[in-house]
């Protein structure tokens, strides 16, 4: 598309779920981080490490990288790897997913959240150091942002926490 149609990398937003998030990162890295935005939807954890940024999504792969964490430590990455990382319901197990032993429901929920965010600006997240601090009210007064949508808010960075409803619509704001 870049060569054939003359579209600049800075005009692209790449979105990928699981392994697709790392693929988006690889594309961005191959374009020297000149892609405008990448959204990683619960980037895959198996076979990837925090320190090997050559094979996984990281904040240098685009001008702005936002990451949703929904099944961290199992099928999804559990560490902050973007400019802004959003830990839904703590980032490990999602509300309404039941006894999801392999995490399939929680892992897939990232796509539902992002899809909903395109049409709704009600995912209110708070900048915080941990989910425990967020739940205990230790982050009240910290920066509040709206997750998702299009285009991404390029002014935000850090770790953000938010809770959701068990069923759609998921946003509580």
Secondary structure, 3 states (H helix, E strand, C coil): CHHHHCCCHHHCEEEEECHHHHHHHHHHHHCCCCCCEEEEECCECCCCCCCCCCCCCCCCCCCEEEEEECCECCCECCCCCCCEEEEEHHHCCCCCCCCCCCCHHHHHHHHHHHHHHHHCCCCEEEECCCHHHHHCCCCCCCCEEECCCCCCCCCCCEEEEECCCCCCCCCCC
